[in-house]
Amino acid sequence: MRLWHRLFSEHPASVGEDYFEHLRAASSFGGRMLLGGLACLAHGIFPFLFTTTGSGLIRQLHADMVQNRQRQTLSQQGLSGAD
């Protein structure tokens, strides 16, 4: 039983989440990536469609994953990212 607990909790804990928080976040990222991928495929066929969707999505995903995690880490340490 300890193995199962470790398998399902070790990584989420490493990013400051419990299993269900991680499930929600990962599902949100995955869903947006799937939709963005479909937009990119449509753009390949019809170049006039979704001209900035892929690059905009990548910027937003990066901000959500990396920059927000850095701000969260700083706030947990009692530091401000504004300085």
DAZINOR-V825963 format. One record per residue. N is the residue number from 1. OMEGA is omega in degrees with one decimal (NA if undefined). NEAR is the number of other ideal C-beta (glycine too) atoms within 10 Angstrom. Layout:
# DAZINOR-V825963
{{N & OMEGA & NEAR} {N & OMEGA & NEAR}}
This chain:
# DAZINOR-V825963
{{1 & 179.0 & 5} {2 & 179.2 & 6} {3 & 180.0 & 7} {4 & 179.0 & 8} {5 & 179.7 & 10} {6 & -178.7 & 11} {7 & -175.2 & 9} {8 & -177.2 & 13} {9 & -174.8 & 14} {10 & -179.1 & 9} {11 & 177.5 & 13} {12 & 179.5 & 17} {13 & -178.8 & 12} {14 & 177.1 & 9} {15 & 173.7 & 14} {16 & -178.5 & 12} {17 & 168.3 & 16} {18 & -175.1 & 11} {19 & -174.8 & 13} {20 & 173.8 & 9} {21 & 179.9 & 12} {22 & 177.2 & 18} {23 & 179.9 & 13} {24 & -177.7 & 11} {25 & -178.7 & 15} {26 & 178.6 & 14} {27 & 178.1 & 10} {28 & 178.2 & 12} {29 & -178.4 & 13} {30 & 178.9 & 10} {31 & 178.7 & 10} {32 & 178.3 & 14} {33 & 177.0 & 13} {34 & 179.3 & 10} {35 & 177.6 & 12} {36 & 177.5 & 19} {37 & 177.0 & 12} {38 & 177.6 & 12} {39 & 178.6 & 18} {40 & 176.4 & 14} {41 & 177.8 & 12} {42 & 178.5 & 13} {43 & 177.8 & 16} {44 & -179.9 & 10} {45 & -178.3 & 7} {46 & -172.3 & 9} {47 & -179.8 & 9} {48 & 178.2 & 6} {49 & 171.5 & 11} {50 & -173.7 & 18} {51 & 179.6 & 11} {52 & -174.9 & 10} {53 & -177.9 & 16} {54 & -178.7 & 15} {55 & 177.5 & 11} {56 & 178.9 & 13} {57 & 178.7 & 18} {58 & 177.8 & 12} {59 & -178.7 & 11} {60 & 178.1 & 12} {61 & 177.7 & 15} {62 & 179.1 & 11} {63 & -178.6 & 10} {64 & -174.1 & 14} {65 & -170.5 & 13} {66 & -174.6 & 10} {67 & 178.6 & 11} {68 & 178.2 & 11} {69 & 178.1 & 12} {70 & 177.9 & 11} {71 & 179.7 & 14} {72 & 179.0 & 13} {73 & 178.9 & 13} {74 & -179.6 & 14} {75 & 177.5 & 11} {76 & 178.6 & 9} {77 & -179.7 & 8} {78 & 179.7 & 6} {79 & 177.4 & 11} {80 & 177.5 & 9} {81 & -176.3 & 11} {82 & -176.9 & 6} {83 & NA & 5}}
